[in-house]
Structures are given as C-alpha cells and as structure tokens.
C-alpha cells in the first residue's frame, strides 16, 4: 500500500478514536436478520444509511468520508480494488476499532454504530487490535 493510503487509513481511525466514536449505538436491526451486502458508490452507501458524506479523500484508489447519522459517527470508504481494500483494512486494524466490510467498501466506527449499519448494509464485522492492553508502564 502506498504511503498516502496508509496515512488516510490511520487518519480515519485516529479521528474516530480521538472523537470517542460518539454515537448512541442504536440497534438499527442489528439483532435481526442481516440483509444482503450492499453495493454501490460511496454516495449510494451513504444514502442507504441516511448520512450526507463529508468527503475527506477523493482519489482513484480510495474515496473516504466522515458520516453521521442517528446511530452515530463513522468513516465510510470505497475502494477501486479488492486488494487495495484488504491492505487498507489490515493497516487500519492496528488502530483498533470495528469494521463493517462489504465488497470494495468499509465502514469504521464503534461497536454499536457498526452493528446498526450492518442492519442496513449487510457485510461482515471485523475487529481491530486493541493496543490499550499492551501499554507499558514506567
């Protein structure tokens, strides 16, 4: 993965960590049947979950936006290739967090937001590495 995409991945997840991934964590059908995984552009996916995307990255390889809807705040990204998506996710997961993964798209937020989004977008949940348990003292 190129440096620009690594920085975008890190910045997206860091932003969510710094803002506390604030959200109500509504159920949004998370406990019910998971729908077929959504497809489409970043704007299509954002419309599906009723958010107006605030585009942060608009490149050939990745389009990334910050979204807020009634369930909370999250990052939504779409990718040109499956490989680019997987590399982005693998790098971003080092920052922790929850990832809802579809074909050439990912939504990143706290556990409640990701579960709520899954009720609309389908997809698979992946969990990042929590480095807080590995902090060094003195």
N, CA, C and O atoms as a GROMACS GRO file, in nm:
protein
  552
    1UNK      N    1   0.084  -0.118   0.000
    1UNK     CA    2   0.000   0.000   0.000
    1UNK      C    3   0.089   0.123   0.000
    1UNK      O    4   0.192   0.128   0.067
    2UNK      N    5   0.048   0.220  -0.074
    2UNK     CA    6   0.126   0.343  -0.081
    2UNK      C    7   0.110   0.425   0.046
    2UNK      O    8   0.012   0.411   0.118
    3UNK      N    9   0.206   0.510   0.070
    3UNK     CA   10   0.207   0.591   0.191
    3UNK      C   11   0.081   0.673   0.206
    3UNK      O   12   0.028   0.685   0.317
    4UNK      N   13   0.031   0.732   0.097
    4UNK     CA   14  -0.088   0.816   0.104
    4UNK      C   15  -0.207   0.738   0.158
    4UNK      O   16  -0.282   0.789   0.241
    5UNK      N   17  -0.227   0.614   0.110
    5UNK     CA   18  -0.339   0.534   0.157
    5UNK      C   19  -0.320   0.492   0.303
    5UNK      O   20  -0.416   0.487   0.379
    6UNK      N   21  -0.195   0.462   0.342
    6UNK     CA   22  -0.169   0.427   0.482
    6UNK      C   23  -0.201   0.545   0.572
    6UNK      O   24  -0.260   0.528   0.679
    7UNK      N   25  -0.162   0.662   0.531
    7UNK     CA   26  -0.191   0.781   0.611
    7UNK      C   27  -0.341   0.804   0.620
    7UNK      O   28  -0.393   0.840   0.725
    8UNK      N   29  -0.412   0.783   0.510
    8UNK     CA   30  -0.557   0.801   0.510
    8UNK      C   31  -0.622   0.701   0.606
    8UNK      O   32  -0.712   0.737   0.681
    9UNK      N   33  -0.577   0.578   0.603
    9UNK     CA   34  -0.633   0.475   0.692
    9UNK      C   35  -0.608   0.513   0.837
    9UNK      O   36  -0.699   0.509   0.919
   10UNK      N   37  -0.486   0.548   0.867
   10UNK     CA   38  -0.451   0.585   1.004
   10UNK      C   39  -0.526   0.709   1.049
   10UNK      O   40  -0.572   0.715   1.163
   11UNK      N   41  -0.538   0.806   0.963
   11UNK     CA   42  -0.607   0.930   0.998
   11UNK      C   43  -0.755   0.904   1.025
   11UNK      O   44  -0.812   0.961   1.117
   12UNK      N   45  -0.815   0.820   0.944
   12UNK     CA   46  -0.958   0.791   0.961
   12UNK      C   47  -0.984   0.726   1.096
   12UNK      O   48  -1.074   0.767   1.169
   13UNK      N   49  -0.906   0.626   1.128
   13UNK     CA   50  -0.928   0.555   1.253
   13UNK      C   51  -0.887   0.643   1.371
   13UNK      O   52  -0.956   0.643   1.474
   14UNK      N   53  -0.778   0.716   1.358
   14UNK     CA   54  -0.735   0.805   1.466
   14UNK      C   55  -0.842   0.910   1.495
   14UNK      O   56  -0.867   0.943   1.611
   15UNK      N   57  -0.905   0.962   1.391
   15UNK     CA   58  -1.011   1.061   1.410
   15UNK      C   59  -1.124   1.002   1.492
   15UNK      O   60  -1.176   1.066   1.583
   16UNK      N   61  -1.162   0.880   1.461
   16UNK     CA   62  -1.270   0.817   1.535
   16UNK      C   63  -1.230   0.793   1.680
   16UNK      O   64  -1.312   0.812   1.771
   17UNK      N   65  -1.106   0.753   1.704
   17UNK     CA   66  -1.059   0.730   1.840
   17UNK      C   67  -1.058   0.862   1.916
   17UNK      O   68  -1.103   0.867   2.031
   18UNK      N   69  -1.006   0.968   1.855
   18UNK     CA   70  -0.998   1.098   1.921
   18UNK      C   71  -1.134   1.157   1.951
   18UNK      O   72  -1.151   1.226   2.052
   19UNK      N   73  -1.231   1.132   1.864
   19UNK     CA   74  -1.365   1.187   1.887
   19UNK      C   75  -1.448   1.094   1.973
   19UNK      O   76  -1.565   1.121   2.000
   20UNK      N   77  -1.389   0.984   2.016
   20UNK     CA   78  -1.460   0.892   2.103
   20UNK      C   79  -1.563   0.808   2.033
   20UNK      O   80  -1.645   0.743   2.098
   21UNK      N   81  -1.561   0.808   1.900
   21UNK     CA   82  -1.659   0.732   1.824
   21UNK      C   83  -1.799   0.758   1.877
   21UNK      O   84  -1.880   0.667   1.888
   22UNK      N   85  -1.826   0.884   1.909
   22UNK     CA   86  -1.952   0.919   1.973
   22UNK      C   87  -2.070   0.870   1.893
   22UNK      O   88  -2.077   0.890   1.772
   23UNK      N   89  -2.161   0.806   1.962
   23UNK     CA   90  -2.282   0.759   1.897
   23UNK      C   91  -2.375   0.698   1.998
   23UNK      O   92  -2.335   0.661   2.108
   24UNK      N   93  -2.500   0.690   1.960
   24UNK     CA   94  -2.599   0.636   2.050
   24UNK      C   95  -2.596   0.484   2.050
   24UNK      O   96  -2.647   0.420   2.143
   25UNK      N   97  -2.537   0.424   1.945
   25UNK     CA   98  -2.530   0.279   1.939
   25UNK      C   99  -2.666   0.215   1.924
   25UNK      O  100  -2.690   0.107   1.978
   26UNK      N  101  -2.757   0.278   1.853
   26UNK     CA  102  -2.890   0.225   1.830
   26UNK      C  103  -2.885   0.089   1.765
   26UNK      O  104  -2.786   0.053   1.700
   27UNK      N  105  -2.993   0.012   1.784
   27UNK     CA  106  -2.992  -0.125   1.734
   27UNK      C  107  -3.002  -0.133   1.584
   27UNK      O  108  -2.934  -0.216   1.522
   28UNK      N  109  -3.084  -0.051   1.522
   28UNK     CA  110  -3.093  -0.046   1.376
   28UNK      C  111  -3.108  -0.181   1.310
   28UNK      O  112  -3.060  -0.200   1.198
   29UNK      N  113  -3.173  -0.276   1.377
   29UNK     CA  114  -3.191  -0.408   1.318
   29UNK      C  115  -3.071  -0.498   1.336
   29UNK      O  116  -3.064  -0.604   1.272
   30UNK      N  117  -2.976  -0.460   1.420
   30UNK     CA  118  -2.853  -0.538   1.437
   30UNK      C  119  -2.881  -0.678   1.490
   30UNK      O  120  -2.808  -0.772   1.459
   31UNK      N  121  -2.986  -0.692   1.570
   31UNK     CA  122  -3.016  -0.822   1.628
   31UNK      C  123  -3.096  -0.912   1.533
   31UNK      O  124  -3.105  -1.032   1.554
   32UNK      N  125  -3.153  -0.852   1.429
   32UNK     CA  126  -3.236  -0.927   1.336
   32UNK      C  127  -3.153  -0.989   1.225
   32UNK      O  128  -3.031  -0.999   1.233
   33UNK      N  129  -3.223  -1.030   1.122
   33UNK     CA  130  -3.161  -1.091   1.006
   33UNK      C  131  -3.072  -0.989   0.934
   33UNK      O  132  -3.111  -0.874   0.914
   34UNK      N  133  -2.953  -1.032   0.895
   34UNK     CA  134  -2.860  -0.944   0.823
   34UNK      C  135  -2.897  -0.945   0.675
   34UNK      O  136  -2.908  -1.052   0.615
   35UNK      N  137  -2.916  -0.827   0.616
   35UNK     CA  138  -2.953  -0.821   0.474
   35UNK      C  139  -2.836  -0.857   0.383
   35UNK      O  140  -2.722  -0.867   0.428
   36UNK      N  141  -2.867  -0.877   0.257
   36UNK     CA  142  -2.761  -0.900   0.158
   36UNK      C  143  -2.668  -0.779   0.160
   36UNK      O  144  -2.712  -0.666   0.182
   37UNK      N  145  -2.540  -0.803   0.137
   37UNK     CA  146  -2.441  -0.696   0.142
   37UNK      C  147  -2.466  -0.594   0.032
   37UNK      O  148  -2.481  -0.628  -0.085
   38UNK      N  149  -2.470  -0.468   0.073
   38UNK     CA  150  -2.496  -0.358  -0.019
   38UNK      C  151  -2.379  -0.338  -0.115
   38UNK      O  152  -2.266  -0.376  -0.086
   39UNK      N  153  -2.409  -0.278  -0.228
   39UNK     CA  154  -2.306  -0.241  -0.326
   39UNK      C  155  -2.336  -0.099  -0.372
   39UNK      O  156  -2.444  -0.046  -0.348
   40UNK      N  157  -2.238  -0.037  -0.436
   40UNK     CA  158  -2.260   0.095  -0.493
   40UNK      C  159  -2.148   0.190  -0.459
   40UNK      O  160  -2.048   0.154  -0.398
   41UNK      N  161  -2.168   0.313  -0.502
   41UNK     CA  162  -2.070   0.418  -0.478
   41UNK      C  163  -2.075   0.462  -0.332
   41UNK      O  164  -2.164   0.422  -0.258
   42UNK      N  165  -1.979   0.542  -0.293
   42UNK     CA  166  -1.978   0.597  -0.158
   42UNK      C  167  -2.109   0.672  -0.132
   42UNK      O  168  -2.168   0.658  -0.025
   43UNK      N  169  -2.153   0.750  -0.228
   43UNK     CA  170  -2.277   0.825  -0.213
   43UNK      C  171  -2.399   0.734  -0.201
   43UNK      O  172  -2.490   0.762  -0.124
   44UNK      N  173  -2.400   0.624  -0.278
   44UNK     CA  174  -2.510   0.528  -0.270
   44UNK      C  175  -2.518   0.465  -0.131
   44UNK      O  176  -2.625   0.457  -0.071
   45UNK      N  177  -2.403   0.422  -0.080
   45UNK     CA  178  -2.397   0.359   0.052
   45UNK      C  179  -2.437   0.459   0.160
   45UNK      O  180  -2.512   0.424   0.252
   46UNK      N  181  -2.388   0.582   0.150
   46UNK     CA  182  -2.423   0.687   0.247
   46UNK      C  183  -2.573   0.711   0.247
   46UNK      O  184  -2.634   0.726   0.353
   47UNK      N  185  -2.633   0.716   0.129
   47UNK     CA  186  -2.778   0.737   0.120
   47UNK      C  187  -2.854   0.621   0.185
   47UNK      O  188  -2.957   0.642   0.250
   48UNK      N  189  -2.803   0.500   0.168
   48UNK     CA  190  -2.868   0.383   0.229
   48UNK      C  191  -2.877   0.395   0.381
   48UNK      O  192  -2.974   0.350   0.442
   49UNK      N  193  -2.774   0.457   0.442
   49UNK     CA  194  -2.771   0.469   0.589
   49UNK      C  195  -2.806   0.611   0.635
   49UNK      O  196  -2.784   0.647   0.751
   50UNK      N  197  -2.861   0.689   0.543
   50UNK     CA  198  -2.914   0.822   0.574
   50UNK      C  199  -2.810   0.918   0.634
   50UNK      O  200  -2.831   0.979   0.738
   51UNK      N  201  -2.696   0.928   0.564
   51UNK     CA  202  -2.597   1.027   0.604
   51UNK      C  203  -2.552   1.106   0.482
   51UNK      O  204  -2.553   1.055   0.370
   52UNK      N  205  -2.512   1.228   0.505
   52UNK     CA  206  -2.454   1.310   0.399
   52UNK      C  207  -2.302   1.301   0.416
   52UNK      O  208  -2.248   1.352   0.514
   53UNK      N  209  -2.232   1.236   0.323
   53UNK     CA  210  -2.089   1.212   0.341
   53UNK      C  211  -2.007   1.340   0.332
   53UNK      O  212  -2.024   1.420   0.239
   54UNK      N  213  -1.918   1.360   0.428
   54UNK     CA  214  -1.822   1.469   0.427
   54UNK      C  215  -1.692   1.409   0.370
   54UNK      O  216  -1.613   1.350   0.444
   55UNK      N  217  -1.672   1.426   0.240
   55UNK     CA  218  -1.560   1.362   0.170
   55UNK      C  219  -1.426   1.415   0.223
   55UNK      O  220  -1.402   1.535   0.226
   56UNK      N  221  -1.340   1.322   0.264
   56UNK     CA  222  -1.207   1.355   0.314
   56UNK      C  223  -1.098   1.318   0.214
   56UNK      O  224  -0.997   1.386   0.203
   57UNK      N  225  -1.119   1.209   0.141
   57UNK     CA  226  -1.024   1.162   0.041
   57UNK      C  227  -1.101   1.126  -0.085
   57UNK      O  228  -1.198   1.050  -0.080
   58UNK      N  229  -1.058   1.182  -0.198
   58UNK     CA  230  -1.124   1.153  -0.326
   58UNK      C  231  -1.014   1.123  -0.427
   58UNK      O  232  -0.974   1.210  -0.504
   59UNK      N  233  -0.968   0.998  -0.426
   59UNK     CA  234  -0.859   0.956  -0.514
   59UNK      C  235  -0.906   0.838  -0.598
   59UNK      O  236  -1.012   0.781  -0.573
   60UNK      N  237  -0.827   0.802  -0.698
   60UNK     CA  238  -0.864   0.690  -0.784
   60UNK      C  239  -0.874   0.560  -0.705
   60UNK      O  240  -0.963   0.478  -0.732
   61UNK      N  241  -0.785   0.540  -0.607
   61UNK     CA  242  -0.778   0.413  -0.534
   61UNK      C  243  -0.877   0.404  -0.419
   61UNK      O  244  -0.926   0.296  -0.386
   62UNK      N  245  -0.908   0.520  -0.357
   62UNK     CA  246  -0.993   0.521  -0.238
   62UNK      C  247  -1.073   0.652  -0.233
   62UNK      O  248  -1.022   0.759  -0.264
   63UNK      N  249  -1.199   0.639  -0.192
   63UNK     CA  250  -1.281   0.756  -0.159
   63UNK      C  251  -1.326   0.735  -0.015
   63UNK      O  252  -1.375   0.628   0.020
   64UNK      N  253  -1.307   0.836   0.066
   64UNK     CA  254  -1.332   0.822   0.208
   64UNK      C  255  -1.406   0.944   0.260
   64UNK      O  256  -1.374   1.057   0.224
   65UNK      N  257  -1.505   0.919   0.346
   65UNK     CA  258  -1.586   1.028   0.401
   65UNK      C  259  -1.616   1.002   0.548
   65UNK      O  260  -1.617   0.888   0.594
   66UNK      N  261  -1.640   1.110   0.619
   66UNK     CA  262  -1.691   1.101   0.755
   66UNK      C  263  -1.842   1.116   0.745
   66UNK      O  264  -1.893   1.205   0.676
   67UNK      N  265  -1.913   1.030   0.814
   67UNK     CA  266  -2.059   1.032   0.812
   67UNK      C  267  -2.113   1.036   0.954
   67UNK      O  268  -2.052   0.985   1.048
   68UNK      N  269  -2.227   1.099   0.968
   68UNK     CA  270  -2.301   1.097   1.094
   68UNK      C  271  -2.447   1.072   1.061
   68UNK      O  272  -2.504   1.137   0.973
   69UNK      N  273  -2.506   0.978   1.131
   69UNK     CA  274  -2.648   0.952   1.116
   69UNK      C  275  -2.705   0.931   1.256
   69UNK      O  276  -2.631   0.946   1.354
   70UNK      N  277  -2.832   0.898   1.271
   70UNK     CA  278  -2.888   0.881   1.406
   70UNK      C  279  -2.816   0.775   1.491
   70UNK      O  280  -2.826   0.778   1.614
   71UNK      N  281  -2.744   0.682   1.428
   71UNK     CA  282  -2.673   0.579   1.503
   71UNK      C  283  -2.536   0.626   1.554
   71UNK      O  284  -2.480   0.564   1.644
   72UNK      N  285  -2.481   0.735   1.496
   72UNK     CA  286  -2.352   0.786   1.542
   72UNK      C  287  -2.263   0.829   1.427
   72UNK      O  288  -2.308   0.848   1.314
   73UNK      N  289  -2.135   0.844   1.460
   73UNK     CA  290  -2.035   0.892   1.365
   73UNK      C  291  -1.950   0.774   1.318
   73UNK      O  292  -1.915   0.686   1.396
   74UNK      N  293  -1.916   0.775   1.188
   74UNK     CA  294  -1.836   0.666   1.133
   74UNK      C  295  -1.764   0.714   1.008
   74UNK      O  296  -1.798   0.818   0.951
   75UNK      N  297  -1.665   0.636   0.966
   75UNK     CA  298  -1.595   0.661   0.841
   75UNK      C  299  -1.647   0.559   0.740
   75UNK      O  300  -1.662   0.441   0.770
   76UNK      N  301  -1.674   0.607   0.620
   76UNK     CA  302  -1.719   0.522   0.510
   76UNK      C  303  -1.618   0.537   0.398
   76UNK      O  304  -1.586   0.649   0.358
   77UNK      N  305  -1.567   0.425   0.348
   77UNK     CA  306  -1.467   0.430   0.240
   77UNK      C  307  -1.502   0.328   0.133
   77UNK      O  308  -1.551   0.219   0.162
   78UNK      N  309  -1.476   0.366   0.009
   78UNK     CA  310  -1.490   0.275  -0.104
   78UNK      C  311  -1.356   0.263  -0.174
   78UNK      O  312  -1.274   0.355  -0.167
   79UNK      N  313  -1.333   0.152  -0.239
   79UNK     CA  314  -1.204   0.119  -0.296
   79UNK      C  315  -1.216   0.077  -0.442
   79UNK      O  316  -1.319   0.022  -0.483
   80UNK      N  317  -1.113   0.103  -0.520
   80UNK     CA  318  -1.111   0.064  -0.661
   80UNK      C  319  -1.089  -0.085  -0.677
   80UNK      O  320  -1.139  -0.145  -0.773
   81UNK      N  321  -1.015  -0.147  -0.584
   81UNK     CA  322  -0.983  -0.290  -0.596
   81UNK      C  323  -1.003  -0.362  -0.463
   81UNK      O  324  -0.997  -0.301  -0.356
   82UNK      N  325  -1.027  -0.492  -0.471
   82UNK     CA  326  -1.037  -0.574  -0.351
   82UNK      C  327  -0.904  -0.575  -0.275
   82UNK      O  328  -0.902  -0.570  -0.152
   83UNK      N  329  -0.795  -0.582  -0.348
   83UNK     CA  330  -0.664  -0.584  -0.284
   83UNK      C  331  -0.636  -0.454  -0.208
   83UNK      O  332  -0.588  -0.457  -0.095
   84UNK      N  333  -0.667  -0.342  -0.271
   84UNK     CA  334  -0.649  -0.213  -0.204
   84UNK      C  335  -0.732  -0.204  -0.076
   84UNK      O  336  -0.686  -0.152   0.026
   85UNK      N  337  -0.854  -0.255  -0.082
   85UNK     CA  338  -0.940  -0.257   0.036
   85UNK      C  339  -0.878  -0.341   0.147
   85UNK      O  340  -0.870  -0.297   0.262
   86UNK      N  341  -0.833  -0.462   0.113
   86UNK     CA  342  -0.777  -0.551   0.215
   86UNK      C  343  -0.652  -0.491   0.277
   86UNK      O  344  -0.633  -0.500   0.399
   87UNK      N  345  -0.566  -0.430   0.198
   87UNK     CA  346  -0.445  -0.367   0.251
   87UNK      C  347  -0.481  -0.252   0.345
   87UNK      O  348  -0.420  -0.237   0.451
   88UNK      N  349  -0.580  -0.173   0.308
   88UNK     CA  350  -0.624  -0.060   0.392
   88UNK      C  351  -0.676  -0.113   0.525
   88UNK      O  352  -0.639  -0.062   0.631
   89UNK      N  353  -0.762  -0.215   0.519
   89UNK     CA  354  -0.819  -0.272   0.642
   89UNK      C  355  -0.708  -0.329   0.730
   89UNK      O  356  -0.706  -0.303   0.851
   90UNK      N  357  -0.618  -0.404   0.671
   90UNK     CA  358  -0.511  -0.464   0.751
   90UNK      C  359  -0.428  -0.358   0.822
   90UNK      O  360  -0.391  -0.376   0.938
   91UNK      N  361  -0.398  -0.248   0.754
   91UNK     CA  362  -0.322  -0.140   0.816
   91UNK      C  363  -0.406  -0.068   0.922
   91UNK      O  364  -0.356  -0.037   1.030
   92UNK      N  365  -0.531  -0.041   0.891
   92UNK     CA  366  -0.617   0.035   0.982
   92UNK      C  367  -0.647  -0.043   1.109
   92UNK      O  368  -0.660   0.017   1.216
   93UNK      N  369  -0.658  -0.175   1.101
   93UNK     CA  370  -0.693  -0.256   1.217
   93UNK      C  371  -0.589  -0.246   1.329
   93UNK      O  372  -0.619  -0.278   1.444
   94UNK      N  373  -0.467  -0.202   1.297
   94UNK     CA  374  -0.367  -0.179   1.400
   94UNK      C  375  -0.409  -0.069   1.497
   94UNK      O  376  -0.355  -0.060   1.607
   95UNK      N  377  -0.504   0.014   1.456
   95UNK     CA  378  -0.551   0.125   1.540
   95UNK      C  379  -0.672   0.086   1.623
   95UNK      O  380  -0.727   0.170   1.694
   96UNK      N  381  -0.715  -0.039   1.615
   96UNK     CA  382  -0.833  -0.083   1.687
   96UNK      C  383  -0.959  -0.050   1.610
   96UNK      O  384  -0.952  -0.019   1.490
   97UNK      N  385  -1.072  -0.056   1.674
   97UNK     CA  386  -1.198  -0.019   1.613
   97UNK      C  387  -1.276  -0.138   1.558
   97UNK      O  388  -1.233  -0.253   1.565
   98UNK      N  389  -1.391  -0.105   1.503
   98UNK     CA  390  -1.482  -0.204   1.446
   98UNK      C  391  -1.503  -0.170   1.300
   98UNK      O  392  -1.520  -0.053   1.264
   99UNK      N  393  -1.501  -0.272   1.215
   99UNK     CA  394  -1.503  -0.255   1.070
   99UNK      C  395  -1.617  -0.338   1.012
   99UNK      O  396  -1.624  -0.459   1.034
  100UNK      N  397  -1.705  -0.272   0.940
  100UNK     CA  398  -1.808  -0.341   0.865
  100UNK      C  399  -1.759  -0.348   0.722
  100UNK      O  400  -1.735  -0.245   0.658
  101UNK      N  401  -1.743  -0.469   0.671
  101UNK     CA  402  -1.674  -0.489   0.544
  101UNK      C  403  -1.770  -0.547   0.440
  101UNK      O  404  -1.834  -0.650   0.462
  102UNK      N  405  -1.777  -0.478   0.326
  102UNK     CA  406  -1.853  -0.525   0.212
  102UNK      C  407  -1.759  -0.535   0.092
  102UNK      O  408  -1.638  -0.518   0.107
  103UNK      N  409  -1.814  -0.562  -0.024
  103UNK     CA  410  -1.730  -0.572  -0.145
  103UNK      C  411  -1.687  -0.434  -0.188
  103UNK      O  412  -1.768  -0.354  -0.236
  104UNK      N  413  -1.560  -0.404  -0.172
  104UNK     CA  414  -1.496  -0.277  -0.209
  104UNK      C  415  -1.546  -0.158  -0.126
  104UNK      O  416  -1.540  -0.044  -0.172
  105UNK      N  417  -1.596  -0.183  -0.006
  105UNK     CA  418  -1.630  -0.075   0.086
  105UNK      C  419  -1.609  -0.121   0.229
  105UNK      O  420  -1.607  -0.240   0.259
  106UNK      N  421  -1.593  -0.022   0.317
  106UNK     CA  422  -1.580  -0.049   0.460
  106UNK      C  423  -1.640   0.070   0.537
  106UNK      O  424  -1.628   0.185   0.495
  107UNK      N  425  -1.702   0.040   0.649
  107UNK     CA  426  -1.749   0.143   0.742
  107UNK      C  427  -1.678   0.117   0.874
  107UNK      O  428  -1.672   0.003   0.921
  108UNK      N  429  -1.625   0.223   0.935
  108UNK     CA  430  -1.548   0.211   1.059
  108UNK      C  431  -1.612   0.297   1.166
  108UNK      O  432  -1.637   0.416   1.145
  109UNK      N  433  -1.640   0.238   1.281
  109UNK     CA  434  -1.699   0.312   1.391
  109UNK      C  435  -1.693   0.231   1.518
  109UNK      O  436  -1.623   0.129   1.525
  110UNK      N  437  -1.766   0.275   1.620
  110UNK     CA  438  -1.768   0.196   1.742
  110UNK      C  439  -1.860   0.076   1.723
  110UNK      O  440  -1.930   0.065   1.622
  111UNK      N  441  -1.858  -0.013   1.818
  111UNK     CA  442  -1.930  -0.139   1.808
  111UNK      C  443  -2.079  -0.119   1.780
  111UNK      O  444  -2.135  -0.184   1.692
  112UNK      N  445  -2.143  -0.028   1.852
  112UNK     CA  446  -2.286  -0.006   1.834
  112UNK      C  447  -2.320   0.050   1.698
  112UNK      O  448  -2.419   0.009   1.636
  113UNK      N  449  -2.239   0.143   1.650
  113UNK     CA  450  -2.263   0.202   1.518
  113UNK      C  451  -2.247   0.096   1.409
  113UNK      O  452  -2.330   0.086   1.318
  114UNK      N  453  -2.141   0.016   1.417
  114UNK     CA  454  -2.116  -0.087   1.316
  114UNK      C  455  -2.230  -0.190   1.316
  114UNK      O  456  -2.274  -0.233   1.209
  115UNK      N  457  -2.276  -0.229   1.432
  115UNK     CA  458  -2.388  -0.324   1.438
  115UNK      C  459  -2.513  -0.264   1.375
  115UNK      O  460  -2.585  -0.333   1.302
  116UNK      N  461  -2.540  -0.136   1.402
  116UNK     CA  462  -2.656  -0.071   1.344
  116UNK      C  463  -2.644  -0.062   1.192
  116UNK      O  464  -2.740  -0.089   1.120
  117UNK      N  465  -2.526  -0.023   1.143
  117UNK     CA  466  -2.504  -0.014   0.999
  117UNK      C  467  -2.522  -0.150   0.931
  117UNK      O  468  -2.574  -0.159   0.820
  118UNK      N  469  -2.478  -0.254   1.000
  118UNK     CA  470  -2.490  -0.389   0.943
  118UNK      C  471  -2.636  -0.426   0.920
  118UNK      O  472  -2.667  -0.502   0.828
  119UNK      N  473  -2.726  -0.373   1.002
  119UNK     CA  474  -2.869  -0.399   0.984
  119UNK      C  475  -2.923  -0.344   0.854
  119UNK      O  476  -3.027  -0.390   0.805
  120UNK      N  477  -2.853  -0.246   0.796
  120UNK     CA  478  -2.894  -0.187   0.668
  120UNK      C  479  -2.805  -0.232   0.553
  120UNK      O  480  -2.854  -0.268   0.446
  121UNK      N  481  -2.673  -0.230   0.575
  121UNK     CA  482  -2.577  -0.256   0.467
  121UNK      C  483  -2.535  -0.402   0.453
  121UNK      O  484  -2.476  -0.440   0.352
  122UNK      N  485  -2.565  -0.485   0.553
  122UNK     CA  486  -2.514  -0.621   0.550
  122UNK      C  487  -2.364  -0.619   0.574
  122UNK      O  488  -2.314  -0.529   0.643
  123UNK      N  489  -2.292  -0.714   0.519
  123UNK     CA  490  -2.147  -0.717   0.534
  123UNK      C  491  -2.102  -0.799   0.653
  123UNK      O  492  -2.184  -0.857   0.725
  124UNK      N  493  -1.971  -0.803   0.672
  124UNK     CA  494  -1.909  -0.880   0.779
  124UNK      C  495  -1.837  -0.785   0.875
  124UNK      O  496  -1.776  -0.688   0.833
  125UNK      N  497  -1.845  -0.814   1.003
  125UNK     CA  498  -1.778  -0.734   1.105
  125UNK      C  499  -1.640  -0.790   1.133
  125UNK      O  500  -1.624  -0.911   1.154
  126UNK      N  501  -1.541  -0.702   1.133
  126UNK     CA  502  -1.405  -0.736   1.172
  126UNK      C  503  -1.366  -0.641   1.284
  126UNK      O  504  -1.410  -0.526   1.287
  127UNK      N  505  -1.284  -0.689   1.377
  127UNK     CA  506  -1.244  -0.608   1.493
  127UNK      C  507  -1.094  -0.585   1.488
  127UNK      O  508  -1.017  -0.678   1.466
  128UNK      N  509  -1.055  -0.460   1.510
  128UNK     CA  510  -0.914  -0.423   1.511
  128UNK      C  511  -0.846  -0.466   1.640
  128UNK      O  512  -0.911  -0.514   1.733
  129UNK      N  513  -0.716  -0.449   1.643
  129UNK     CA  514  -0.634  -0.487   1.758
  129UNK      C  515  -0.644  -0.376   1.863
  129UNK      O  516  -0.626  -0.259   1.831
  130UNK      N  517  -0.672  -0.414   1.987
  130UNK     CA  518  -0.677  -0.317   2.097
  130UNK      C  519  -0.539  -0.313   2.163
  130UNK      O  520  -0.502  -0.404   2.237
  131UNK      N  521  -0.464  -0.206   2.135
  131UNK     CA  522  -0.331  -0.194   2.192
  131UNK      C  523  -0.330  -0.136   2.332
  131UNK      O  524  -0.224  -0.129   2.395
  132UNK      N  525  -0.445  -0.093   2.384
  132UNK     CA  526  -0.451  -0.036   2.518
  132UNK      C  527  -0.407  -0.138   2.622
  132UNK      O  528  -0.346  -0.102   2.723
  133UNK      N  529  -0.436  -0.265   2.599
  133UNK     CA  530  -0.397  -0.370   2.693
  133UNK      C  531  -0.247  -0.395   2.693
  133UNK      O  532  -0.195  -0.461   2.783
  134UNK      N  533  -0.178  -0.341   2.592
  134UNK     CA  534  -0.034  -0.364   2.580
  134UNK      C  535   0.048  -0.243   2.618
  134UNK      O  536   0.168  -0.239   2.589
  135UNK      N  537  -0.013  -0.144   2.682
  135UNK     CA  538   0.062  -0.023   2.716
  135UNK      C  539   0.168  -0.053   2.820
  135UNK      O  540   0.150  -0.138   2.907
  136UNK      N  541   0.278   0.018   2.810
  136UNK     CA  542   0.390  -0.002   2.900
  136UNK      C  543   0.383   0.098   3.014
  136UNK      O  544   0.346   0.214   2.993
  137UNK      N  545   0.417   0.056   3.131
  137UNK     CA  546   0.419   0.149   3.244
  137UNK      C  547   0.560   0.168   3.291
  137UNK      O  548   0.638   0.073   3.302
  138UNK      N  549   0.592   0.296   3.320
  138UNK     CA  550   0.719   0.338   3.376
  138UNK      C  551   0.832   0.286   3.308
  138UNK      O  552   0.946   0.314   3.347
   0.00000   0.00000   0.00000
